[in-house]
Amino acid sequence: MANSLYSDSMETVNPTREDYEEIIAFYSTLNRRDFDPIIEWKGGETIEDNVNFMRWPIYDPLVKDFLRVAAKECWRDDSFNQLIISRMISSDVVVQCADLTQVKQMLSFCVRGDKFMSEGYLGTMIKEGHISRLLQRLDKLKNNEGF
């Protein structure tokens, strides 16, 4: 396993060629400029004085499929420093040079974002192109694996 500078990590399951192809297949849709990952927002209403429902996104079914695939054990590595990973994912140069462990950490950061950062976080990561860049990097890593 590649050495991670960001925190101690345990051995993880490496993706197979099929795993790479399954996740990379989302690139063409998630990278489209007209693709909106969030169909609509629910909630946000005030029902009584000082009682508000939080807003939450309703994701496109393709995003739900992506979440299912990206949450597989072969793509999961939760042993990361949130601050470092958020900076890494914002740098095109870093993403283009990331090793498999780092890409897994960035994917895990994005997948967990709705739960631990803010509602709609994954949608933002898709709209801003971060997920597309990670999928492009995985495509290059897959080709380097020599399957």
LUMZA-538333 format. One record per residue (C-alpha): y, z, x; residue number from 1; residue in one letter. Coordinates in nm, 4 decimals. Each point is the difference from the previous one (the first is absolute). Layout:
BEGIN
Y / Z / X / NUM / A
...
REM end
This chain:
BEGIN
0.0000 / 0.0000 / 0.0000 / 1 / M
0.3509 / -0.0712 / 0.1196 / 2 / A
0.1995 / 0.2897 / 0.1355 / 3 / N
0.2627 / 0.1338 / -0.2382 / 4 / S
0.3199 / 0.1499 / 0.1359 / 5 / L
0.1051 / 0.1393 / -0.3331 / 6 / Y
-0.2461 / 0.2789 / -0.0692 / 7 / S
-0.3579 / 0.0887 / 0.0594 / 8 / D
-0.2296 / -0.2194 / -0.2000 / 9 / S
-0.3683 / 0.0046 / -0.0726 / 10 / M
-0.2248 / -0.3005 / 0.0306 / 11 / E
0.0491 / -0.2320 / -0.2921 / 12 / T
-0.2119 / -0.2727 / -0.1482 / 13 / V
0.0873 / -0.3394 / 0.1449 / 14 / N
0.0523 / -0.2872 / -0.2424 / 15 / P
-0.2460 / -0.2864 / -0.0190 / 16 / T
0.1022 / -0.3651 / -0.0148 / 17 / R
-0.0385 / 0.0209 / -0.3788 / 18 / E
0.2303 / 0.3042 / -0.0125 / 19 / D
0.2655 / -0.1896 / 0.1958 / 20 / Y
-0.0303 / -0.3049 / -0.2245 / 21 / E
0.0125 / 0.2106 / -0.3168 / 22 / E
0.3276 / 0.1721 / 0.0901 / 23 / I
0.1639 / -0.3034 / 0.1630 / 24 / I
-0.0630 / -0.1991 / -0.3208 / 25 / A
0.2826 / 0.1982 / -0.1646 / 26 / F
0.2560 / -0.1465 / 0.2412 / 27 / Y
0.0756 / -0.3218 / -0.1885 / 28 / S
0.0988 / 0.1803 / -0.3210 / 29 / T
0.1590 / 0.3135 / 0.1447 / 30 / L
0.2143 / -0.2169 / 0.2300 / 31 / N
0.1429 / -0.2183 / -0.2806 / 32 / R
0.3725 / 0.0521 / -0.0489 / 33 / R
-0.0364 / -0.0089 / -0.3779 / 34 / D
-0.2843 / 0.2541 / -0.0111 / 35 / F
0.1093 / 0.3290 / -0.1540 / 36 / D
-0.2513 / 0.2751 / 0.0744 / 37 / P
0.1392 / 0.2201 / -0.2786 / 38 / I
-0.0389 / -0.1338 / -0.3543 / 39 / I
0.2144 / 0.2730 / -0.1511 / 40 / E
0.1151 / 0.3564 / 0.0389 / 41 / W
-0.1056 / 0.2705 / -0.2453 / 42 / K
0.1490 / 0.3408 / -0.0612 / 43 / G
0.3423 / 0.1133 / 0.1051 / 44 / G
0.0891 / 0.1208 / -0.3478 / 45 / E
0.1708 / 0.3234 / -0.0865 / 46 / T
-0.1896 / 0.1717 / -0.2798 / 47 / I
0.2003 / 0.3236 / -0.0204 / 48 / E
0.2980 / 0.1469 / 0.1761 / 49 / D
-0.0889 / 0.0123 / 0.3692 / 50 / N
-0.3565 / -0.1271 / -0.0589 / 51 / V
-0.0635 / -0.3423 / 0.1515 / 52 / N
-0.3127 / -0.2045 / 0.0503 / 53 / F
-0.0344 / -0.1447 / 0.3470 / 54 / M
-0.0065 / -0.3790 / 0.0306 / 55 / R
-0.3157 / -0.1710 / 0.1200 / 56 / W
-0.0860 / -0.3625 / 0.0681 / 57 / P
-0.2545 / -0.2136 / -0.1808 / 58 / I
-0.1381 / -0.2193 / 0.2763 / 59 / Y
-0.1149 / -0.3589 / -0.0362 / 60 / D
-0.3842 / -0.0090 / -0.0206 / 61 / P
-0.0088 / -0.1795 / 0.3373 / 62 / L
0.1752 / 0.2989 / 0.1599 / 63 / V
-0.2607 / 0.2293 / -0.1533 / 64 / K
-0.2711 / -0.2219 / 0.1519 / 65 / D
0.1788 / 0.0128 / 0.3358 / 66 / F
0.0158 / 0.3804 / -0.0217 / 67 / L
-0.3731 / 0.0155 / -0.0680 / 68 / R
-0.0760 / -0.2166 / 0.3048 / 69 / V
0.2566 / 0.1643 / 0.2308 / 70 / A
-0.1378 / 0.3443 / -0.0889 / 71 / A
-0.3475 / -0.0883 / 0.1292 / 72 / K
-0.1230 / 0.2149 / 0.2847 / 73 / E
0.0165 / -0.2896 / 0.2470 / 74 / C
0.3796 / -0.0243 / -0.0513 / 75 / W
0.0767 / 0.3711 / -0.0285 / 76 / R
0.1362 / 0.2131 / 0.2820 / 77 / D
0.2031 / 0.2921 / -0.1251 / 78 / D
0.0474 / 0.1524 / 0.3455 / 79 / S
0.3573 / -0.1110 / 0.0545 / 80 / F
0.3446 / 0.1449 / 0.0386 / 81 / N
0.1968 / -0.1109 / -0.3067 / 82 / Q
0.3324 / -0.0305 / 0.1827 / 83 / L
-0.1458 / -0.2092 / 0.2818 / 84 / I
-0.1953 / -0.2277 / -0.2345 / 85 / I
0.3044 / -0.0576 / -0.2235 / 86 / S
0.1921 / -0.1149 / 0.3077 / 87 / R
-0.2891 / -0.2127 / 0.1250 / 88 / M
-0.0471 / -0.1838 / -0.3282 / 89 / I
0.3714 / -0.0861 / -0.0087 / 90 / S
-0.0213 / -0.1824 / 0.3340 / 91 / S
-0.1301 / -0.3579 / -0.0080 / 92 / D
-0.0664 / 0.0148 / 0.3756 / 93 / V
-0.2069 / 0.3180 / -0.0285 / 94 / V
-0.2032 / -0.1378 / -0.2912 / 95 / V
-0.0640 / -0.3272 / 0.1882 / 96 / Q
-0.1394 / 0.1992 / 0.2949 / 97 / C
-0.1829 / 0.2723 / -0.1937 / 98 / A
-0.3641 / 0.0686 / 0.0691 / 99 / D
-0.2542 / 0.0539 / -0.2785 / 100 / L
0.0449 / 0.3773 / -0.0039 / 101 / T
0.3753 / -0.0332 / -0.0379 / 102 / Q
-0.0346 / -0.2578 / -0.2787 / 103 / V
-0.2413 / 0.2320 / -0.1814 / 104 / K
0.2506 / 0.2838 / 0.0320 / 105 / Q
0.2824 / -0.2169 / -0.1334 / 106 / M
-0.2161 / -0.1204 / -0.2916 / 107 / L
-0.0992 / 0.3585 / -0.0796 / 108 / S
0.3674 / 0.1007 / 0.0112 / 109 / F
0.0836 / -0.2736 / -0.2542 / 110 / C
-0.2941 / 0.0776 / -0.2286 / 111 / V
0.0857 / 0.3699 / -0.0051 / 112 / R
0.3721 / -0.0632 / -0.0431 / 113 / G
0.0080 / 0.0157 / -0.3802 / 114 / D
-0.1711 / 0.3365 / 0.0054 / 115 / K
0.1842 / 0.1636 / 0.2867 / 116 / F
0.3302 / -0.1873 / 0.0398 / 117 / M
0.1326 / -0.1349 / -0.3293 / 118 / S
-0.1124 / -0.1821 / -0.3094 / 119 / E
0.0015 / -0.3733 / 0.0612 / 120 / G
-0.0168 / 0.0361 / 0.3786 / 121 / Y
-0.2825 / -0.2520 / 0.0367 / 122 / L
0.1936 / -0.2485 / -0.2122 / 123 / G
0.2949 / 0.0347 / 0.2355 / 124 / T
-0.2244 / -0.0522 / 0.3031 / 125 / M
-0.1333 / -0.3201 / -0.1590 / 126 / I
0.3437 / -0.1313 / -0.1031 / 127 / K
0.1454 / 0.0662 / 0.3463 / 128 / E
-0.2849 / -0.1937 / 0.1645 / 129 / G
-0.1561 / 0.2912 / 0.1877 / 130 / H
-0.3418 / -0.0482 / -0.1589 / 131 / I
0.0095 / -0.3745 / 0.0701 / 132 / S
0.0744 / 0.0664 / 0.3678 / 133 / R
-0.2917 / 0.2443 / 0.0207 / 134 / L
-0.2305 / -0.2586 / -0.1594 / 135 / L
0.1195 / -0.2637 / 0.2487 / 136 / Q
-0.0762 / 0.2398 / 0.2840 / 137 / R
-0.3472 / 0.0658 / -0.1415 / 138 / L
-0.0598 / -0.3754 / -0.0078 / 139 / D
0.0821 / -0.0203 / 0.3716 / 140 / K
-0.2149 / 0.3043 / 0.0782 / 141 / L
-0.2897 / -0.1523 / -0.1963 / 142 / K
0.0224 / -0.3171 / 0.2088 / 143 / N
0.0042 / 0.2086 / 0.3192 / 144 / N
-0.3157 / 0.1829 / -0.1080 / 145 / E
-0.1957 / -0.3223 / 0.0447 / 146 / G
-0.2047 / 0.0256 / -0.3200 / 147 / F
REM end
